[in-house]
């Protein structure tokens, strides 16, 4: 299983990238960076939301792998 993080949940992320990543066998949508809304958390509750790329990377550096 390859865990992936999605940076951005605008129209492209919401309509194309997130559904594609979450539907491909062998990939797991593990995190979403979304600056101002909680739409990603509503659609993908198993993928922790982050407000910035730095916050997501800090989680990686602390030992949690996406």
C-alpha positions, 0 to 999 in steps of 0.5 A: 500500500502506498500512502499519499497526501493531497495538497489542495482541495479546490475543484481539481482536488475535489472532483478529480484528484481525491476520487482518483487517488482513493479509488486506485488499488494500492493507493491510500489517500492518507492526508489532505491539505486544505487551507480554509474549509473542512470539505475534505474531512467531510468526504474523506473522514479517514484522511486527516486534514491539515491547514498547510503543507508544513503541518503535514510534513511536521507530522511526517517528521515526528514519526507518523508516516502517511 
